[in-house]
Amino acid sequence: MAKKTVNADGGASPAPGFEELLAEAERLAGSMEEGGLGLDESIRSYEKGVENLRRCADMLRAAGEKVQMLLEKNGAFRLEDLDAPDAGDDGDDEDGY
């Protein structure tokens, strides 16, 4: 389920996705490279860009774990939530998965 954020009019909206976060980080970097921002605005832009990139990295890490989990099922081709282990899986496999 997508995270919800509160928008300007008080309504809930889905949290921005990977592409949106990355595009905003690129836009912020471009603004800073142009050199037209003051020091305070540059710092705010930098902090927001780093926050967006960290969120993107978290999304990529989670996607990579899902892909790895799919590959480790070796032929089952079923994707499961990482926090919901198979019934009967005691998590004590020899390979650690």
N, C-alpha and C positions, 0 to 999 in steps of 0.2 A: 504494500500500500504506500502511495506517495505521501511524503510529509506535506503538511499544510502550513502555509504562512498567512498572516493577516495582511491584507492589502490596505491601501490608503482609505478606502471607504468602510473599513471594518469587516469586510467579508473575507471568508477564507478562500485562498487560492492555492493550487498545487505549488510545491517548492520548485524552483528552477531546476531543469535537468542539466546533464553534463554539457551539452552543446551551448546552452544559454550561459552557463557559468564560464565556460572557456571563452566564448565570444565577448562577454563583459570584461574578463581579465585582459584580453587582447586590446579591447577598446581603451581600457584604463592605461595600459602600457603605452599605447599610441599617444594618448593625451599627455602623458608624462614626457615622452620622447620629443614632442613638439616644443616643450619648454614654456608654454604659455601659462602654466599653473603656478600659483604662489606656493610657498613652502608648506603651509598647513594643508592645502588642497592636495598637493603632491603626496604628503604623508598619508592622508586619508585614502587617496587612490591606491597607493602602494599597499596599505593594510588590507583594503578590500580585495585587491588583486591576489594577494597572498592567501587570504581566506578562501577565495574562489578556487584557486589552484589546489589548496589542501582538500577541499571538498571534491574536486575532480579526481585527485589522487585516491581518495577514499572510495569513490565510485569505481574507479579502474581496478583497485585492489579487490573489491567485492566481486566485480565481474570476473576477474581472473580466478578467484577462489571457486566461483560457480563453474567456470569452464574446467578447472582442475578437478572438481568434484565429478563432473560429467565424465571426464576422461578416466577417472579412477573407477567408475562404475563398469568400465570395459565392456561395452556392448549393450548395456541396459538402456542407454539413451534416454534417461529420465533425469530431469533436473529437480532437485529438492532444495528447500530452504536449508541453509547451513545450520541453523539453530534447531532443526527438527530432524534428529537422526532417525534412521530406519527403526521400526519396532523390532525388537530382538537384537539390535546392534548395541552391544555393551560398550562400544568405544575402545575395546581392548584388543583390537586386531594386531597381528604381528607387525604389520607395516605401519602401525600408528594411526590408521584412519578408520 
